[in-house]
């Protein structure tokens, strides 16, 4: 059976893509990314920088590798974002005292101060995007997304 453009288009049109898990997650991710970018641009932050700051606000002094893993970003993204953060005087890199091959990342006062400015705006953003859900529905959604994320990560591990 030969698949033509018309038959493929017909299949797509007959599929409930607006109710497909992956499609909905993708649409949400793209929209949330745009909202996040718009929210943090006044602080001259990229999304990558924000993710690193968020981790460092909770646990300052992580190694560069641990920070990248905690933020869920690739090592190439980590290095580039940390270079920019260092230029903006948001972080300091210090050689690890026990292993000189490792650099630990510490927030400067400017990096620490951003927490009080940025996090309230992120909370407002979360409130805005979840406003159509009751508090109970919000908790249920977070629980379900956590389970779905675990399932996706398990499936991803099985491919390796």
N, C-alpha and C positions, 0 to 999 in steps of 0.2 A: 504494500500500500504506500503510495507516494503522498507525502504531506505537502500540501500547497499552502501558500500564504493565506488563501481564503479559508481553508479548512482549519488552520491554526488559529486564525482570528475568530472563527466561529466557536472553536473550543474555548478560547479565552472569554469570549462574550457570554458563553453559556455557563461559565463557572462563577460561583458567587465569590469573586475576589474581594468584594467589600466586606465579606465575613470570614475571609481566610486569615488564620492566625499570623502567618508570616507577613502578609500584606498589611495587616493592621499595625503590627509592631513596626514595620518599616515606615509607614505613614506617620506614626506617632514619633518615631525616632527623628525623622527629617524635620518635622514641625517643631519638636522640642529643641533640636539643635539650633534651628533658626532663632527661636525665642531666647535660648541661652546666649547665643552670640550677640543678639541685640541687647540683652540685659547687661552683659559684662564689657561690651565695647567701650563704654564711657570710662572704664578703669584701665583701658589699653591692655586687656587680657585676651588671649586666645582661649579656645575651649580646652586645649591641652594644658595650658598654664593653670586654668581654673581647676582642672582635675588634680594636678600636682599640689596646688595650694590646699585644696580640700583635704587631701591625705596628710600633708604636713601640718595643717591646723590641728589634726588629731594626734599625729605622732611625728614630731619634729626630729630631725637627725637621722633619718633612714639612709641606708646606702642608696646610691643611684639605681642599682638593679632592683632592690626591694621597693623603692618608690615607684618605678615603672610598673612592676608587677601589681602593686597595690592599686595603682591608678588604672590598670588594665590597658596600658598603652605599650606599643613596640619600643624597643631600645633605640631605634633611629629617631622616633618621635620624642622620646625622653631626652636624648642628648640635645636635639635642636631646641626644644622648649626650655630646657634648663639653661642653655646658652643665653636665650632671650631673657629669661628671668634674672640671670646673673647681671646682664647688661642693664636691666631696669632696677637693679639693687634690691630685688625681692628675696634673694637667697644668697647664701655663701656655701661654697664647696670646701670641705676640709678633708685632708687625708686622714684615713682611719688610723687610730693610734696603734692598733695591733697588726694591721695588714695595709701596708702603704700603697698597695695596688687599688685599694677601695677608697672611694670618696663618699663621705657622708654629706647630706644636704641639710642645711639649717636655714630657717627663715630669718631675715633681717627684721628690724622693727617695722619697716615699711610693709613687708610681707605679712607680719602679724597684724598690723593695723587694718589691712584690707579685709580681714575676716569680719570686723564690725561693720564694714560698709557693704560688702558683697552678700553675706549670708542673709540679711533681712530681705534683700531684693530677690534672692533665690527662693526664700520662703513665700514671698508674695507671688512669684511665678508659679510655684507649686499649687498655691491656693487657687490661682486663676485657672490653671489647666484642669483642676479637679472639681471645679465649682458645681458641675452638674451631678456630682455624686454625693450621697449622704456620707457621714463619717463612717458608718458601718460598711458602706460600699467601698469607700476608699481603703479601709483595712482589708476587706476581702480581696480587692484588686491587688494590693501589695502582696498578700499571701499567695494568691494565684500566680502572679508574675514571678515571685520567688521560686515557686515550684516549677514553673515552666522554664525558668532560667537554669535551674538545676538539671532538668531533663535535657535541655539543649546542650549544656556543658557535658553531661554524661554521654550524649550521642557523639559529640565532637571528640571526646577522649577515645571512644570506640573506633574512630576512624584512624587514629594515630598508630 
